[in-house]
C-alpha cells in the first residue's frame, strides 16, 4: 500500500509533523530544571565578579565603557534568597545569583549579581538555575555595574510560533499557508513602510490608511484568489476603512484627545522632539487596530452573498442585500464584543490603576487614557457596523451583474 502526499493528505501530514515536533519540544523545555545542589558542583570556579562593586581590570583600575552593553547570561546558582524591605515599594523578594556570561565582551566569565536590591520584583520574577537572562552593563564614573533587565524568551517564542504555524497548516491547509503569507506581508508593510514613514515625519493617518489598503488587498487576493467574491470584499474593506478613518479624525478632535495619555508618548516626544504628531498616532492606532475584524466582516459578508446566489440564481440584488444584513447582524454582535474585550484586555492594568485611585465615575472616564480607549473601541465598532451593509450592497450588485453577464 503506497501513501500519496497529495491534496488533503499532504497538508494534514505536514501539519501533524510540525505539531508533534512542537509538542515534543515543549515537553522537553517544560521538564524539571536542575536543582541548586546539582548546579553547585559545576559552578565552583573561583574568580567570579561581584556586581555590587564596579568591574575592575587586572591592574585594579575600574573598566569604563564608552557605551552601555547588553550581555546574555545563564543562571548557574542561587547563592542567596531573602526578603528585602524598601521604603517605597515595601517588602519584596531578593536574590544573589551566580551568572555565567554567554555572549558579549565578558563571555565566559562568571559574575555575582544582586537581583531585586534596587528594583522591585515579585515571586514570578525569581530566577532559577538554568534560566537565561539579559544582563545590562552600564558605565559610570567609578566603573561599570551589572543588573538583570529581563528573561531571554527567544526559544519559547519560537516554539509558540511554530505551534501556531503547525495548527494553521493542519486545519487551514492551502488557505492556511496563503494566510500565513498574507500575515508576513502585513508585518512587512507595517515595519518597512508604516513605521519608517511616521518616523520620517509623514502624516500618520495618511500613512496608516495607505498601508492598510495595501495590506488588506494583498492578503485578501492571496488567500481567496482573483475572483468576484474577493473584489467585493476588498471594495467593502477600502470604503469602510476610509469611513472609519474619517470618523476617527472627527471624534478624536471632538473629544480633544492629544495622544499624551501614555508613557510611550512622552518617550516619543523626548526622542523625536515636539514635532511628532501624537494625535495622528492615536488615529493610526485606531485604523490599524480595526483591520483584523474588518477583514473578517467583509470577507464573511461577501462569501454569504455569493453562496446565496449559487443556491438561488433568481434572487435580485435587494433580496441578496436583505439576506446579507440578516447574516451580518449576528456577525456584528460577535465582532463588537470581540473588539471591546480585546481593547479592555490590552488595557486591563490601566483599568486597575484607575480603580485603585477612587474618584467620581464621570471624572474617571474623562481621563485621557480611559477616554482614548473608549473612543478607540466605539470608532472601531462603528466601522464594523458600517462594513456590513456596505459590503453586502457591493457584493449583491456584483453577484447580480455576474449572473446577467453569464446569461447574456
N, C-alpha and C positions, 0 to 999 in steps of 0.2 A: 504493500500500500504506500503510494507516494503522497507527500504532503506539498501541495502547491501554495506558495506565498503569493496570492493574487487577490485583488479586491478587498472584500471584508476581512478575510483571514489575515491578510498582510498587516493591516492596521491593528487588529486585535493582538497579533503576535508581537509586534513592536511595542505596543503599549504595555502588554503583560511583562515583557522582558524588562523594560525600563522600570515598571512599577515594582517588580520583585527585587531588582538591584537596589532601588532606593530604600525599600523596606528593610532589606538585609543590612545596608549601611547604617540606617537609622538605629537599628537594634545594636549594632556594634558600637556606635557613638554613645548610645544610652547605657552601655554596660557600666557596672560599678567601677569607680576610679580607684587607683591605688591609695592606700591609707598613708597617713603621715609617717608611720613607722616603716612602711615599705619603701617610701621615698628617701628616708633619712640615710639609709646605707649608701645610696649613690650620691648623696649630697654633702658628704663630709669632706669638703675640699676647703683648705684654708685660703685666706686672702679675699673673702667676699667683701665687697664695698658697701659701707653703710650709706643710706640716702640722707640721713639727718645732717651730717657734716658735708661740706662741699667735696666734690670729687677732686682728688689731687693727683698730680703726676708723680713719677718716681723720685723726682727731686724735692717733693714736698710742696711745690707751688701749686695753687689752685689752677685747674684747667678751665678756661673760659671759652665758650663757643661764640662765634660771631653771629650765628643764627640758632634758634631752637631746633630740636631734633625729636622725631618720634621713633622710638625703638619698639621692636616686638620681643616679648619675653614670655617665658613659661614659669609657672609657679612650681618650685622644687619642694618647698617645705613651709609649713606654717609654724614659725618659731614662737609666736605668742598670740593669744587671742583673749581679749578682755572687753570691758565696757569703759568708755571714756565719757566724761561729763563736760560738755562745752556750755558756756553761759548762754549762748544764743540758741543753739539747737537742742540743748538738753542731753540726756544720756543716749548714746548710740554705740554700736559695736566698733571695735578697733582691732586691727591685725598688724603683726610684724612678720613680713614674708621674706623668704629667700627666693630670689628670681634668677633664672639663667637667661641671659640676653641672647636671642637667636638671630636678630637682624639689626644692623646699624653699626655705628662706629665702635661700639663696645661689644660686638658679637663675640660670644664665647666666654665672657666674664660673668661672674655671679655677683649680685648686689643684694643688699638688705634694704627693703623699702617699708615704710610705715604707711598703712592704708587705713584711712579714717581718722587721722590725727588732726588734719587741717580742714577736711571736708566731711560733711555728714554722709554716712552710708547707712543702709538698712540691712536686715538679715539676708535679703535676697542678693545683696552686693558682696557678701562674704565670699572669699576665694578659697579654692581647694587645690591640692597638688595635681598638676596636670593641666590646669586652666591656662589658656593663653591670653595675654593682655597686651594693651598698648601702653608703653612707658614713655612719658614725656621727659625729655632732658632740657631743662630751662636754664639758660645762662644768667649769671648775676655777677655783681662786682666782687663777691668773695668766692666765686667758683660756680659750678653747676649743681643743680639739685634734680632729683628724680621723683616723679609721682605717677601713680597709675591713673590713666584717664578713662579707659573703657576695656571691655572684653574684645577679643578677636572673634568675630562671628562669621567669617568668610565660609568656613566649612559647613556649618548648619544652614546658612542661607543658600549655598549651592545645592544642597540636597533637598531643601524645600522647593526650590525652583525646579529641580529635576523631577520631584514628585508631581508637581503641577503639570509639567510638560507631559509626563507619562500618562496622567489621567486624561489630559486633553486629547492626546493621540488615541488612547484606549477607547474613549467614549465618542469623541468627535470625528475620528478617522480623517478623511481627506479635508473636510471643512475645518476640523480642529487644527490640522497642520497649517492650513492657509490663514486661520485666525491668529495663530502664533506669529506668522509672517506679518500680518497687519499690526499686531501689537508691537513688534520690533520696529516697524516703520514709524508708528506713532511716537515711540520713545526717541527715535532718531530725529523726527521733526521737532519735538519739544527741546531736546538738548542741543541740536545742531542749528535750529532756526529760531524758535520762540525765545529761549533764554538768551542767546547771544544778541538778538535784535533788541530785546528790552534793556540789556546791559549797555548796548551802544546808544541808548537814548531814544529809540523809536517809541511811538505811541503804543502802550501795552494792549489797548483794546483792538486796534487795527491789526497788530501782530498776532494776537490770540485768535481773532476771528479768521484771519487768513490761514494760519496754521491749522485751526480746527477744521476748516473746509477741506483742506488738503488731506488731513488725517482721515476724516470720515469718508471722503470719496474713494481714496485708495484702498482703505480697509474694506469697505463695502464691496467694491468691484473685485477685490482679490478673493474674498470669501464666497460671494454669490454669483460672480461672473458678470459679463456684459449682456444684460437682458432687461426687459421692461420692468420687472419687479425691482431690480437694483436701481434703475433710473428713477422710479417713483420714490423709492426710499431716500436716495441721495438728494433729490429735489426737495422732498419734505424736510430733510435734515437741514439743508442750507437755508431755506426760508425760515424755519423755526429758529435756527441759530442766530440769524440776523435779527429777528424779532426779539429773541432773548437778550442779545447784546444791547439793543436799543432800550429795552425795558430796564435792564440793569443800569445803564447810563442814567436814565431818568430817576430811578428810585434811589440810587446811591447819592446822586446830587440832592434829591429832595430830603433825604434823611441826614444830609451833611456828614456822611462818612468820609474820613480823611485818610484811612489806611494806617493810622498811627496807634492802633489798638493792640499791637503785639510787640514782643521784644525783637522779633526778626526785622520789623520795620525800622526800629531805632538803629539796629546794627547796619541795615542797608544805608540809612542816612549818613552814618559815620563813615562807611566805606565808599559810597558813591557820591556823597555830597547832597546838598539840599535840592539839587535839580532832579532827583529821582521822583517819578510820578507814582506816589504811593496809592492814590485813589485809582489810578489806572490799573495798578496791580490787583486791587480788590476786584475790579471789573473783570480782568483777565482770569482771575481765580474762579469767579462765578461762571464764566463762559466755559472754561476748560473742565470745571467740576461737573457740569451738566452733560458732558459729551456722552459718557457711557450709557446712562439711562435714555438719553435722547436717541442714540443709535438703536437701542433695544425697542423703544416705542415705534420708531419709524419703520424699521425692518418688520416688526410684528404686524403693523397695520398694512403695509404693502403686501406681505405674504398672505394675510387673511383675504384681502380683496381679490388677488389673483387665484387663490384656491376657490373662492366663491364663483368666479367667472368660469372656472374649469367645470364645476359641478353643474351650473345652470348658465348657459351662454345667452339666455333671453333676458337676464337682468339688465336693466338700464343703469346709467351712472348714478341716478338718485337713489335707487334701491341698494346699489353697492355701497354708496356713501352711508346710507342709514344703517346697514348691517355692520359696516366697519366701525361706526360710532358705538353700537351695542357691544362689540368686542372690545373697543378701546376704553370704554368706561371701566370695565373690570381691570384692564391693564393700568389705567390711571390710578385707581385706588391702591394697587400694589406698589407702583413705582413711586408715588408721592410719599407713601410710608417708608419705602426703602431709602429715598433721598433724605428724608427727615432723620431717620435713625442713623444714617451714615454720617451726617454732619454732627449730630449730637454725640455719637460715639467718638468722633475725632476730637471734639472739644470738651469731652467729659471732665478732664482735670480742671479746665477753666470754669465749668459749671460748679464744681465742688468748691473752688476758691470763692466764688461769689455767694455760695450758700453759707459758707463759714462766716463771712462778714455780713452780719444782719443789717439790712436796710429795706425800706419800703419797696414793694414789687414794682411800682411804677418807676421809681428811681433806678432800680436794678436793670430793667430792660432798656433804659436809656444809656447805659454804659456802652461805649463803642464796641468792645469785643463781643458783648451779647447782641447788640443791635446789628452788628455785621453778620453774625451767624443767622439771625432772623431774616434779614434781607437776602442773604445767600440762599437760604432754604426756600423762601417764598418765590424769589425770582426763578430759581431752577424749576420749582414745581409748576409755576405759571407757563414756563417754556414747554414743559412736558404736556400740559393740558392743551396748549395751542397746537402742538405737534400732531395730536390725534386727528382733529378734523382736517388740518392742512394736508397731511399725508394721505388720509382716507379720500379726500376730494381729488388729489392729484392721481392717486392710484386708480380710482374709479373712472376718471376721464380717460386715462391712458389705456386701461383694460378695455373699455368700450371701443376706443379707437383701434386697438389691435384686432378686436372681433370684426369690426366693419371692414378693415383692410383685408382680413382673411376671406371674408365673404365676397368682397369685390374682386 
